[in-house]
Amino acid sequence: MTRLVPLMLLAFLAFAGRAFAAGRPMTVDDLLAVKTVSDPQVSPDGSLVVYVVSEVDREAGKSRSDLWLVPVSGGEPKRLTTASGADSHPRWSPDGKTIAFLSDRGGSSQVWLLPIDGGEARQLTNLPIDVDGPIWSPTGDRLAVVARVYPGTTPEETAKRDKERAERKSQVKAYDRLMVRHWASWDDGKRSHPFIVDASTGEARDLAPDLDVNVPPAPFGGSSDYTFSADGQTLAFTAEPLKDHPWSTNTDIWTVPVAGGAPTNLTAANPAADAQPSFSPDGRFLAYLSQSRAGFEADQWILNLLPTDQIGAEGVRPVPLTAAIDRPVSAFSWDPERPSLLAVVDSGGDSIIYEVPALARMAPRPLLSGDGSYDSPQRAGAAIVFTRSSADRPAELYVDPPGPDNIRALSHHNDELIAQLDLNPAESFTFAGADGDEVQGWLVRPPGFDASKTYPVLFLIHGGPQGSWHNSWHARWNLALFAAPGYAVVAVNPRGSTGFGQTFTDQISTDWSGRVFEDLMAGLDHALETYPFLDGDRMAAAGGSYGGYMVNWIAGHSDRFKALISHAGVFDLHSMYFTTEELWFPEWEFGGPPWTSPEQYQIHSPSNFVEKFRTPTLVLHGALDFRVPDSQGLGMFTALQRRGVPSRFVFFPDEGHWIAKPANRVVWWDEVHRWLARYLP
């Protein structure tokens, strides 16, 4: 039986007549029951797609995943793996006969090989440490993976050192340099190195054994950050900064001979970030993403092209293919038959797909947009395979054959669940924000919507701050689940949001509480004026990360909300600088460190306006949040309590910046909905 929190049950009964007709309101159990469709990979002949389906195992407290296969022409998807645990990251061999994938079925994460014509999967690698992200060499005799080792040691020596460390009576950590921790992990001295694996024997060899080089780890890395050349003789990979890591964004692209040799930095001339190298199938070009401003992680990501016969030549500059569209590219793939690429572009509150010609003097053009957000595009002959989701529908696999209006779904893993629910689409609106600039936002109506009634408003503020609310399905900050108890959700993309031009994105830096606050309040006012069913006397605001910062700022600058919810929010900018890990972030956002730009840290800090705190506030934070350390959440709660403001502090000792574990996600949503029910009856 589906578990309903008391608040949701009340909402369900209130709208019973309409809800039964259109489906029932969504619950947190429904959110956890959604099957995540991801990582589609088209076979070399363009006829098949292998992809990953992940689902939450509530009892085990983690996700499990399997591989599925479906013809590009359509048909019933076939489940390829059924072992317990996680099977993921499928990649086709060049001849299309074998799928390499990751599996932890043997107790650690290793590469397995699955013959496509039938038969059991066999384990290829058998290292004493985990490996990640297998990709095939075009010659089919090798694969590349990454694995975390202590520089200068073999995997066996790394495993031995780990065992010795674990057995020590003292677990003291000592450091001589930053950064000592990142996201949710303390630095243990290991680095993520590229390895070459023999496709027959599974023997693995470190390509950078003695270097302190680090292929970017999750959540920002993956196999998109390394690639084989067309002849299989060279591996290109992204590496994190070797110098001044905590205050530098200067990731670079390196190449190293597969046979062994010293790595070479291809992008040393660019002091900003370079990432995601990918050689063209014909070997003529290297494509990659880059930014131009050092120290700014939200600069526009541009897709570049570099002729391989000019790599290393003095004075050669890459061709910026997407600079003119003034929108960031997040991912791309080569067309196997044509000199063009498919790029995922953040644009106007959606992720859309562009075609980017590599040779012709033609501008990039949008191919797929509307009806949600698109991801993971790949050519399959003349068709395009991709995933698409929206605020009212989880991601599924789709194909777009040649011709107009031919898009059709290839997978239906969530159809049965979604058919039971009353989910409303996200509706886009625009308004005049600060300086009269056009700003965009989304409205999601509650389930059982009746235009003759009025509804309390939940105003959501996104993080980043250089991020966006997209018309997409979110596994955590899910717009439909926020609306489920009977709230009308308003989510604005204010100054600083991505996908609206780089100037718009830039305008939040050194102005965290100025024009962005004006945009947010103007967007809320516009929604109240435009939609008569919004009850301006019953409103709450919620946000995470930067959104949590803005909620903390609102606490000292507005009394228009009945309740506030601050997740992982920045409270005191000065102390935040000295306890966060990626120092380039505050140094860019506030014009330098606190000792050179003290006024910026002073005027924008919510901690300086505690005397004006009045609004009941729920504060949530994770102990392993090293981006916004938990002292920020505790400081906000302490200030509220000292001021006598109704408040509650919910602390997750085993979570980081994001609440990920299934049981904790249930608690998070229960706390949020109970707080809202208390103040927005």
C-alpha positions as CSV (number, residue, x, y, z in Angstrom):
1,M,0.0,0.0,0.0
2,T,1.3,3.4,-0.9
3,R,2.4,5.5,2.1
4,L,0.7,8.9,2.3
5,V,2.0,11.5,4.7
6,P,-0.9,13.1,6.7
7,L,-0.6,16.4,4.8
8,M,-0.9,14.7,1.5
9,L,-3.9,12.7,2.6
10,L,-5.6,15.9,3.6
11,A,-4.9,17.4,0.2
12,F,-6.1,14.2,-1.5
13,L,-9.4,14.3,0.4
14,A,-9.9,18.0,-0.3
15,F,-9.7,17.4,-4.0
16,A,-11.1,13.9,-4.0
17,G,-13.8,14.4,-6.7
18,R,-11.4,15.9,-9.3
19,A,-8.4,13.8,-8.2
20,F,-10.2,10.5,-8.9
21,A,-11.2,11.7,-12.3
22,A,-7.8,12.9,-13.4
23,G,-5.6,10.8,-11.2
24,R,-4.3,11.2,-7.6
25,P,-1.8,13.7,-6.2
26,M,1.8,12.5,-6.3
27,T,3.5,11.3,-3.1
28,V,7.1,10.9,-2.1
29,D,6.7,7.2,-2.6
30,D,5.8,7.9,-6.3
31,L,8.9,10.0,-6.7
32,L,11.0,7.1,-5.4
33,A,9.2,4.6,-7.6
34,V,10.2,6.5,-10.8
35,K,12.5,4.5,-13.0
36,T,15.4,6.7,-14.3
37,V,16.1,6.2,-18.0
38,S,19.6,7.3,-19.0
39,D,22.8,6.9,-21.0
40,P,21.5,5.7,-24.4
41,Q,24.2,4.3,-26.7
42,V,23.4,3.6,-30.4
43,S,25.0,0.5,-31.9
44,P,27.7,1.1,-34.6
45,D,25.2,0.1,-37.4
46,G,22.6,2.5,-36.0
47,S,19.9,-0.2,-35.5
48,L,19.9,-0.7,-31.7
49,V,20.1,1.3,-28.6
50,V,21.3,0.0,-25.2
51,Y,20.4,2.2,-22.2
52,V,20.3,2.1,-18.4
53,V,17.2,1.9,-16.2
54,S,17.8,2.7,-12.5
55,E,15.3,2.3,-9.7
56,V,15.5,2.9,-6.0
57,D,15.8,-0.1,-3.7
58,R,14.1,1.2,-0.6
59,E,15.2,-1.8,1.5
60,A,18.8,-1.6,0.5
61,G,18.8,2.2,0.8
62,K,20.4,2.7,-2.7
63,S,19.7,2.4,-6.4
64,R,20.0,-0.6,-8.6
65,S,20.3,-0.4,-12.4
66,D,20.1,-2.7,-15.4
67,L,20.8,-2.6,-19.1
68,W,18.0,-2.6,-21.6
69,L,18.0,-2.9,-25.4
70,V,15.5,-1.6,-28.0
71,P,15.6,-1.3,-31.8
72,V,15.8,2.2,-33.1
73,S,12.8,1.3,-35.4
74,G,10.7,0.6,-32.2
75,G,9.5,-2.5,-30.5
76,E,9.4,-4.0,-27.0
77,P,12.6,-3.2,-25.0
78,K,14.5,-6.2,-23.8
79,R,16.1,-6.4,-20.4
80,L,19.7,-7.5,-20.8
81,T,20.9,-7.8,-17.2
82,T,19.2,-9.0,-14.1
83,A,22.0,-9.3,-11.5
84,S,21.5,-7.6,-8.2
85,G,23.3,-4.3,-7.7
86,A,24.3,-1.8,-10.3
87,D,24.9,-2.5,-14.0
88,S,25.7,0.7,-15.9
89,H,27.7,2.6,-18.4
90,P,27.2,0.4,-21.5
91,R,29.4,0.9,-24.5
92,W,29.4,-0.9,-27.8
93,S,32.5,-2.5,-29.2
94,P,33.5,-1.1,-32.7
95,D,32.2,-4.3,-34.4
96,G,28.9,-4.1,-32.6
97,K,29.2,-7.6,-31.2
98,T,29.9,-6.9,-27.5
99,I,28.7,-4.4,-24.9
100,A,31.2,-3.4,-22.2
101,F,29.6,-2.2,-19.0
102,L,30.3,-1.6,-15.3
103,S,28.9,-3.9,-12.7
104,D,29.4,-4.3,-9.0
105,R,27.9,-7.8,-9.0
106,G,31.3,-9.3,-8.0
107,G,31.7,-7.1,-5.0
108,S,33.5,-4.2,-6.6
109,S,33.0,-2.0,-9.7
110,Q,34.6,-3.8,-12.6
111,V,34.3,-4.0,-16.4
112,W,32.1,-6.9,-17.8
113,L,31.6,-7.9,-21.4
114,L,28.2,-9.0,-22.7
115,P,27.9,-10.7,-26.2
116,I,25.0,-9.2,-28.1
117,D,24.1,-12.4,-29.9
118,G,23.4,-14.2,-26.6
119,G,25.4,-15.8,-23.8
120,E,26.3,-14.8,-20.3
121,A,28.3,-11.7,-19.4
122,R,31.9,-12.3,-18.3
123,Q,34.1,-10.2,-16.1
124,L,37.0,-8.5,-17.9
125,T,38.9,-6.6,-15.2
126,N,39.7,-8.0,-11.8
127,L,41.5,-5.2,-10.0
128,P,41.7,-4.9,-6.2
129,I,40.2,-1.3,-6.6
130,D,37.1,0.0,-8.4
131,V,37.2,1.1,-12.0
132,D,34.9,3.4,-13.8
133,G,33.7,4.5,-17.2
134,P,34.9,2.0,-19.8
135,I,35.2,3.2,-23.4
136,W,36.4,1.2,-26.4
137,S,39.4,1.9,-28.6
138,P,38.3,2.3,-32.3
139,T,40.6,-0.7,-33.0
140,G,38.6,-2.9,-30.6
141,D,41.6,-4.4,-28.8
142,R,41.7,-2.1,-25.8
143,L,39.4,-0.1,-23.5
144,A,40.1,2.9,-21.3
145,V,38.9,3.2,-17.8
146,V,39.7,5.5,-14.8
147,A,40.6,4.3,-11.3
148,R,41.7,6.0,-8.1
149,V,45.2,5.3,-7.1
150,Y,47.9,6.9,-5.0
151,P,50.3,8.4,-7.6
152,G,53.4,6.3,-8.1
153,T,51.6,3.1,-6.9
154,T,50.0,0.1,-8.6
155,P,46.4,-0.8,-8.0
156,E,47.6,-3.6,-5.7
157,E,49.8,-1.2,-3.7
158,T,46.9,1.2,-3.5
159,A,44.6,-1.5,-2.1
160,K,47.2,-2.5,0.4
161,R,47.7,1.0,1.6
162,D,43.9,1.4,1.9
163,K,43.7,-1.8,4.0
164,E,46.6,-0.6,6.3
165,R,44.9,2.8,6.8
166,A,41.6,1.2,7.7
167,E,43.3,-1.0,10.3
168,R,45.0,1.8,12.1
169,K,43.8,2.6,15.6
170,S,44.0,6.3,14.8
171,Q,42.2,7.7,11.8
172,V,43.9,11.2,12.1
173,K,44.2,13.2,8.9
174,A,47.0,15.6,8.3
175,Y,47.4,18.0,5.4
176,D,50.1,20.3,4.0
177,R,48.0,21.9,1.3
178,L,44.5,22.6,0.1
179,M,42.1,21.3,-0.9
180,V,41.6,19.0,2.0
181,R,38.0,18.0,1.1
182,H,35.6,18.3,-1.8
183,W,31.8,18.0,-2.1
184,A,31.3,15.2,0.5
185,S,34.8,13.5,0.8
186,W,38.0,14.3,2.5
187,D,41.1,14.1,0.4
188,D,42.8,10.7,0.9
189,G,45.7,11.4,-1.4
190,K,44.4,9.2,-4.3
191,R,43.9,10.5,-7.8
192,S,41.7,9.4,-10.7
193,H,44.1,8.1,-13.4
194,P,43.4,6.9,-16.9
195,F,44.1,3.2,-17.4
196,I,44.4,1.1,-20.6
197,V,42.8,-2.3,-20.4
198,D,43.5,-5.3,-22.7
199,A,40.2,-6.4,-24.2
200,S,41.2,-10.0,-24.1
201,T,43.0,-10.5,-20.8
202,G,41.7,-7.6,-18.7
203,E,45.2,-6.5,-17.8
204,A,45.2,-2.8,-16.9
205,R,48.0,-0.3,-17.2
206,D,48.2,3.2,-15.7
207,L,48.9,5.9,-18.3
208,A,50.0,8.5,-15.8
209,P,51.5,6.5,-13.0
210,D,53.7,9.1,-11.4
211,L,51.7,12.3,-11.9
212,D,49.4,14.0,-9.4
213,V,46.9,14.3,-12.3
214,N,43.2,13.8,-11.6
215,V,40.5,13.1,-14.1
216,P,37.5,15.1,-12.8
217,P,35.6,12.9,-10.4
218,A,31.8,12.7,-10.1
219,P,29.5,14.6,-10.2
220,F,31.2,16.5,-13.0
221,G,33.4,13.9,-14.6
222,G,32.8,10.6,-16.3
223,S,33.8,9.0,-19.6
224,S,32.9,12.2,-21.5
225,D,36.3,13.5,-20.1
226,Y,38.5,11.0,-22.0
227,T,38.6,9.7,-25.6
228,F,40.6,7.6,-28.0
229,S,42.0,9.0,-31.2
230,A,40.6,7.5,-34.4
231,D,43.6,5.2,-34.8
232,G,43.5,4.1,-31.2
233,Q,47.1,5.2,-30.5
234,T,46.4,8.3,-28.3
235,L,44.2,9.0,-25.4
236,A,43.0,12.5,-24.6
237,F,41.7,13.3,-21.2
238,T,40.6,16.2,-19.0
239,A,42.7,16.8,-15.8
240,E,42.0,19.1,-12.9
241,P,44.4,22.0,-12.2
242,L,47.9,20.9,-11.2
243,K,48.5,24.3,-9.6
244,D,46.5,26.4,-7.2
245,H,43.7,23.8,-7.3
246,P,41.4,25.4,-4.7
247,W,41.3,28.8,-6.4
248,S,41.7,27.8,-10.0
249,T,39.1,26.5,-12.6
250,N,41.9,25.7,-15.1
251,T,41.1,22.2,-16.1
252,D,43.1,21.2,-19.2
253,I,43.0,18.6,-21.9
254,W,46.0,16.3,-22.1
255,T,47.1,13.6,-24.5
256,V,49.2,10.6,-23.8
257,P,50.4,7.7,-26.1
258,V,48.5,4.5,-25.4
259,A,51.8,2.7,-25.7
260,G,53.2,4.8,-22.9
261,G,55.0,8.1,-22.6
262,A,54.8,11.5,-21.0
263,P,51.4,13.3,-21.2
264,T,51.2,16.6,-23.1
265,N,49.0,19.5,-22.1
266,L,47.1,20.7,-25.2
267,T,45.3,23.6,-23.7
268,A,48.0,25.2,-21.5
269,A,47.5,28.5,-23.3
270,N,44.0,28.8,-21.9
271,P,43.9,29.8,-18.2
272,A,40.3,28.9,-18.0
273,A,38.5,25.5,-18.1
274,D,38.7,23.0,-21.0
275,A,36.8,19.7,-20.9
276,Q,35.1,16.8,-22.7
277,P,37.6,16.1,-25.5
278,S,36.2,14.0,-28.4
279,F,38.0,13.0,-31.6
280,S,35.9,12.9,-34.8
281,P,35.3,9.4,-36.2
282,D,37.5,10.2,-39.2
283,G,40.3,11.4,-37.0
284,R,40.5,14.9,-38.6
285,F,39.3,16.9,-35.6
286,L,39.3,17.2,-31.8
287,A,36.2,18.8,-30.4
288,Y,36.0,20.0,-26.8
289,L,34.3,22.5,-24.5
290,S,36.0,25.5,-23.1
291,Q,35.5,28.7,-21.1
292,S,37.5,31.9,-21.6
293,R,37.5,33.5,-18.1
294,A,39.8,32.0,-15.5
295,G,38.2,31.5,-12.1
296,F,34.6,31.7,-13.3
297,E,32.9,28.3,-13.3
298,A,29.7,29.7,-14.9
299,D,31.4,31.3,-17.9
300,Q,29.8,30.2,-21.3
301,W,30.8,26.7,-22.3
302,I,31.7,26.9,-26.0
303,L,32.1,23.9,-28.3
304,N,35.5,24.2,-30.1
305,L,37.1,22.4,-33.0
306,L,40.8,21.8,-33.5
307,P,42.3,20.1,-36.6
308,T,44.3,17.1,-35.3
309,D,47.1,17.8,-37.8
310,Q,47.6,21.2,-36.1
311,I,47.7,19.9,-32.5
312,G,50.8,21.2,-30.8
313,A,51.6,23.7,-33.6
314,E,52.6,27.1,-32.3
315,G,49.9,29.8,-32.5
316,V,47.1,27.5,-33.5
317,R,43.7,28.5,-32.0
318,P,40.6,26.3,-31.9
319,V,37.5,27.3,-33.9
320,P,34.7,28.3,-31.5
321,L,31.7,26.7,-33.1
322,T,28.9,27.9,-30.7
323,A,30.2,31.2,-29.4
324,A,27.6,33.1,-31.4
325,I,24.5,31.4,-30.0
326,D,25.3,32.9,-26.5
327,R,24.1,29.8,-24.7
328,P,26.2,27.2,-22.8
329,V,26.8,23.8,-24.3
330,S,26.6,21.0,-21.7
331,A,27.4,17.9,-23.8
332,F,27.8,16.9,-27.4
333,S,28.3,13.9,-29.7
334,W,29.7,13.4,-33.2
335,D,27.7,12.3,-36.2
336,P,29.4,9.1,-37.3
337,E,28.7,9.7,-40.9
338,R,28.8,13.5,-41.4
339,P,31.2,16.3,-40.3
340,S,28.7,17.7,-37.7
341,L,27.9,17.4,-34.0
342,L,24.8,17.3,-31.9
343,A,25.0,19.6,-28.9
344,V,22.9,19.9,-25.7
345,V,22.3,23.6,-25.1
346,D,20.9,25.3,-22.0
347,S,18.4,27.8,-23.5
348,G,15.5,29.7,-22.1
349,G,14.6,27.4,-19.3
350,D,15.0,24.2,-21.4
351,S,17.7,21.9,-22.6
352,I,17.5,21.7,-26.3
353,I,19.5,20.0,-29.1
354,Y,21.4,21.9,-31.7
355,E,23.1,20.6,-34.9
356,V,26.5,22.1,-35.2
357,P,28.3,21.9,-38.6
358,A,32.0,21.2,-38.3
359,L,33.1,22.3,-41.8
360,A,30.4,24.2,-43.6
361,R,30.1,27.9,-43.0
362,M,26.7,27.5,-41.4
363,A,25.5,28.6,-38.0
364,P,24.4,26.1,-35.4
365,R,20.7,25.5,-35.6
366,P,18.2,24.1,-33.1
367,L,16.9,20.7,-34.1
368,L,14.8,19.6,-31.1
369,S,13.1,21.8,-28.6
370,G,9.8,22.2,-26.8
371,D,7.7,19.8,-24.7
372,G,10.4,19.5,-22.1
373,S,14.2,19.2,-21.8
374,Y,16.4,17.0,-24.0
375,D,19.6,15.1,-23.3
376,S,22.1,12.5,-24.6
377,P,21.5,12.9,-28.3
378,Q,23.1,10.5,-30.8
379,R,22.7,9.9,-34.5
380,A,21.3,6.6,-35.6
381,G,21.6,6.8,-39.3
382,A,19.3,9.7,-40.4
383,A,17.4,9.5,-37.1
384,I,18.3,11.0,-33.7
385,V,18.0,9.1,-30.4
386,F,17.7,11.1,-27.2
387,T,16.1,11.3,-23.8
388,R,13.4,13.8,-22.9
389,S,11.6,14.7,-19.7
390,S,9.3,17.5,-18.5
391,A,8.0,18.8,-15.2
392,D,5.1,16.4,-15.5
393,R,6.9,13.4,-17.0
394,P,10.1,11.5,-16.1
395,A,12.7,10.9,-18.8
396,E,12.1,8.2,-21.4
397,L,14.0,7.3,-24.6
398,Y,12.8,8.8,-27.8
399,V,13.7,8.7,-31.5
400,D,13.2,11.4,-34.2
401,P,13.3,9.9,-37.7
402,P,13.5,12.1,-40.8
403,G,10.4,14.1,-41.5
404,P,8.2,16.5,-39.6
405,D,6.5,15.6,-36.3
406,N,7.8,12.0,-36.3
407,I,9.1,11.9,-32.7
408,R,8.0,8.8,-30.9
409,A,8.9,7.1,-27.6
410,L,11.1,4.0,-27.6
411,S,10.6,3.3,-23.9
412,H,7.7,3.4,-21.5
413,H,9.1,2.5,-18.2
414,N,7.0,5.0,-16.2
415,D,3.8,5.1,-18.2
416,E,1.8,2.9,-15.8
417,L,2.9,5.0,-12.8
418,I,2.3,8.4,-14.4
419,A,-1.1,7.3,-15.6
420,Q,-2.2,7.1,-12.0
421,L,-1.1,10.6,-11.1
422,D,-2.6,14.1,-11.5
423,L,0.4,16.0,-12.8
424,N,0.1,19.5,-14.4
425,P,2.6,20.8,-16.9
426,A,5.0,23.7,-16.2
427,E,3.6,26.9,-17.9
428,S,6.2,29.5,-18.9
429,F,5.7,33.2,-18.4
430,T,7.8,36.3,-18.8
431,F,7.9,39.7,-17.1
432,A,9.9,42.8,-16.7
433,G,12.5,42.4,-14.0
434,A,15.3,44.7,-12.8
435,D,16.3,47.4,-15.3
436,G,13.3,46.4,-17.3
437,D,15.0,43.3,-18.7
438,E,12.8,40.3,-19.7
439,V,12.9,37.5,-17.1
440,Q,11.3,34.0,-17.4
441,G,9.5,31.8,-14.9
442,W,7.4,28.7,-14.5
443,L,4.0,28.1,-13.0
444,V,2.8,24.6,-12.0
445,R,-0.9,24.3,-10.9
446,P,-1.9,21.9,-8.1
447,P,-3.6,18.6,-8.7
448,G,-7.4,18.8,-8.9
449,F,-7.1,22.4,-10.1
450,D,-10.3,24.4,-10.1
451,A,-10.1,27.9,-11.6
452,S,-12.9,29.1,-9.3
453,K,-10.8,28.5,-6.2
454,T,-7.7,30.1,-4.8
455,Y,-4.5,28.3,-3.8
456,P,-1.6,29.0,-1.5
457,V,1.7,29.8,-3.3
458,L,5.0,28.0,-3.0
459,F,7.8,30.2,-4.4
460,L,10.9,28.2,-5.3
461,I,14.4,29.7,-5.7
462,H,17.0,27.7,-7.6
463,G,20.7,27.2,-6.6
464,G,23.9,27.8,-8.4
465,P,23.4,30.7,-8.3
466,Q,24.3,30.2,-12.0
467,G,21.6,27.5,-12.7
468,S,18.1,27.4,-13.9
469,W,14.7,25.9,-13.4
470,H,14.1,23.8,-16.4
471,N,10.9,22.2,-17.7
472,S,12.3,18.8,-16.7
473,W,11.8,16.0,-14.2
474,H,13.9,16.5,-11.1
475,A,14.7,13.6,-8.8
476,R,15.0,15.9,-5.7
477,W,13.5,19.3,-6.2
478,N,10.5,18.0,-8.0
479,L,8.0,20.6,-9.0
480,A,5.1,18.2,-9.2
481,L,5.7,16.9,-5.7
482,F,6.0,20.4,-4.3
483,A,2.6,21.1,-5.9
484,A,1.0,17.8,-4.8
485,P,-0.5,18.9,-1.4
486,G,-2.5,21.7,-3.1
487,Y,0.0,24.4,-3.8
488,A,0.5,26.5,-6.9
489,V,4.2,26.5,-7.5
490,V,6.0,29.6,-8.9
491,A,9.6,29.2,-9.9
492,V,11.5,32.1,-11.5
493,N,14.8,32.2,-13.4
494,P,16.2,35.5,-12.1
495,R,19.5,37.3,-12.8
496,G,22.3,34.8,-12.8
497,S,20.3,32.0,-14.4
498,T,21.9,30.2,-17.3
499,G,20.4,29.8,-20.7
500,F,19.4,33.5,-21.2
501,G,22.6,34.9,-22.5
502,Q,26.0,35.2,-20.7
503,T,25.4,38.9,-19.8
504,F,22.3,37.9,-17.9
505,T,24.2,35.1,-16.1
506,D,27.1,37.4,-15.3
507,Q,24.9,40.0,-13.6
508,I,24.6,38.2,-10.3
509,S,28.3,38.1,-9.6
510,T,29.2,40.8,-6.9
511,D,25.4,41.5,-6.7
512,W,23.9,38.4,-5.0
513,S,21.2,40.4,-3.2
514,G,20.5,43.3,-5.6
515,R,18.9,42.8,-9.1
516,V,18.3,39.1,-8.5
517,F,16.1,40.0,-5.5
518,E,14.3,42.5,-7.6
519,D,13.8,39.9,-10.3
520,L,12.4,37.4,-7.9
521,M,10.0,39.8,-6.2
522,A,8.9,41.2,-9.6
523,G,8.3,37.7,-10.9
524,L,6.2,36.8,-7.9
525,D,4.2,40.0,-8.2
526,H,3.6,39.3,-11.9
527,A,2.3,35.9,-11.2
528,L,-0.1,37.2,-8.5
529,E,-1.4,39.8,-11.0
530,T,-1.7,37.3,-13.9
531,Y,-3.2,34.3,-12.2
532,P,-6.2,35.2,-10.1
533,F,-6.2,31.8,-8.4
534,L,-3.0,32.6,-6.6
535,D,-3.6,33.6,-2.9
536,G,-1.1,36.4,-2.2
537,D,-2.0,36.2,1.5
538,R,-0.8,32.5,1.8
539,M,2.7,32.2,0.4
540,A,5.9,30.4,1.4
541,A,9.4,30.5,-0.2
542,A,11.9,27.6,-0.4
543,G,15.3,27.2,-1.9
544,G,18.5,25.2,-1.7
545,S,22.2,26.2,-1.9
546,Y,22.1,29.7,-3.4
547,G,18.3,29.4,-3.2
548,G,18.8,28.7,0.6
549,Y,21.0,31.8,0.7
550,M,18.2,33.9,-0.9
551,V,15.7,32.5,1.6
552,N,18.0,33.6,4.4
553,W,18.3,37.0,2.8
554,I,14.5,37.2,2.4
555,A,14.2,36.5,6.2
556,G,15.9,39.8,6.8
557,H,14.3,41.8,4.0
558,S,10.7,40.8,3.5
559,D,7.7,39.9,5.6
560,R,5.4,38.8,2.7
561,F,5.8,35.1,3.3
562,K,4.1,33.0,6.0
563,A,6.9,30.5,6.0
564,L,10.4,29.9,4.7
565,I,12.5,26.8,3.9
566,S,16.3,27.0,3.7
567,H,18.2,24.0,2.5
568,A,22.0,24.1,2.5
569,G,21.8,27.9,2.5
570,V,24.7,30.3,3.0
571,F,24.2,32.4,6.1
572,D,27.5,34.1,6.8
573,L,29.6,34.9,3.8
574,H,32.8,35.7,5.7
575,S,33.0,32.3,7.6
576,M,31.7,30.6,4.5
577,Y,34.8,31.6,2.6
578,F,37.2,30.1,5.1
579,T,35.3,26.7,5.3
580,T,34.2,26.0,1.8
581,E,36.5,24.1,-0.6
582,E,36.4,25.6,-4.1
583,L,37.7,29.1,-3.3
584,W,37.5,30.2,-6.9
585,F,33.7,30.4,-6.4
586,P,33.5,33.1,-3.6
587,E,36.6,34.9,-5.0
588,W,34.8,35.4,-8.3
589,E,31.4,36.0,-6.9
590,F,32.6,38.7,-4.4
591,G,35.5,40.2,-6.2
592,G,38.3,38.5,-4.3
593,P,38.9,37.0,-0.8
594,P,37.5,38.8,2.2
595,W,40.7,40.7,3.0
596,T,40.6,42.4,-0.4
597,S,36.9,42.8,-0.8
598,P,35.5,43.0,2.7
599,E,32.6,45.2,1.7
600,Q,31.2,42.6,-0.6
601,Y,31.2,40.0,2.1
602,Q,29.6,42.5,4.5
603,I,26.7,44.0,2.5
604,H,25.5,40.7,1.0
605,S,25.6,38.5,4.1
606,P,22.3,37.5,5.6
607,S,24.0,37.2,9.0
608,N,24.1,41.0,9.2
609,F,20.3,41.3,9.1
610,V,19.3,38.9,11.9
611,E,17.6,41.7,13.9
612,K,14.9,41.7,11.2
613,F,14.2,37.9,11.2
614,R,10.5,37.3,11.9
615,T,9.3,34.6,9.5
616,P,9.0,31.0,10.7
617,T,11.8,29.1,9.0
618,L,12.7,25.5,8.4
619,V,16.5,24.9,8.1
620,L,17.8,21.7,6.6
621,H,21.5,20.7,6.2
622,G,23.8,17.8,5.7
623,A,26.9,17.1,7.8
624,L,28.9,16.1,4.8
625,D,28.2,19.3,2.8
626,F,31.7,20.7,2.3
627,R,30.5,23.1,-0.4
628,V,28.2,25.0,2.1
629,P,29.4,23.6,5.4
630,D,26.9,22.7,8.0
631,S,27.9,25.5,10.3
632,Q,26.0,27.8,7.9
633,G,22.7,26.0,8.5
634,L,23.4,25.8,12.3
635,G,24.3,29.5,12.3
636,M,21.0,30.4,10.6
637,F,19.0,28.2,13.1
638,T,20.9,29.7,16.1
639,A,20.0,33.2,14.9
640,L,16.4,32.4,14.4
641,Q,16.2,30.8,17.9
642,R,17.9,33.7,19.6
643,R,15.5,36.0,17.9
644,G,12.6,33.9,19.1
645,V,11.4,33.1,15.6
646,P,9.6,29.8,15.2
647,S,12.1,27.5,13.5
648,R,13.3,23.9,13.1
649,F,16.7,22.5,12.3
650,V,16.7,19.2,10.4
651,F,20.2,17.7,10.3
652,F,21.3,14.8,8.1
653,P,24.6,13.4,9.5
654,D,25.2,11.1,6.5
655,E,24.3,13.5,3.6
656,G,26.2,16.1,1.7
657,H,25.0,19.1,-0.3
658,W,22.2,16.9,-1.8
659,I,19.9,14.6,0.1
660,A,20.4,11.3,-1.8
661,K,19.6,8.3,0.4
662,P,16.0,7.0,0.0
663,A,15.1,7.0,3.7
664,N,16.5,10.5,4.1
665,R,14.6,11.8,1.0
666,V,11.4,10.6,2.6
667,V,12.2,12.4,5.8
668,W,13.2,15.6,3.9
669,W,9.9,15.7,2.0
670,D,7.9,14.9,5.2
671,E,9.6,17.8,7.0
672,V,9.1,20.2,4.2
673,H,5.4,19.3,3.7
674,R,4.6,19.4,7.4
675,W,6.2,22.8,7.7
676,L,4.2,24.1,4.8
677,A,1.0,22.6,6.2
678,R,1.6,24.3,9.5
679,Y,1.8,27.8,8.0
680,L,-0.2,27.4,4.8
681,P,-3.3,25.6,5.9
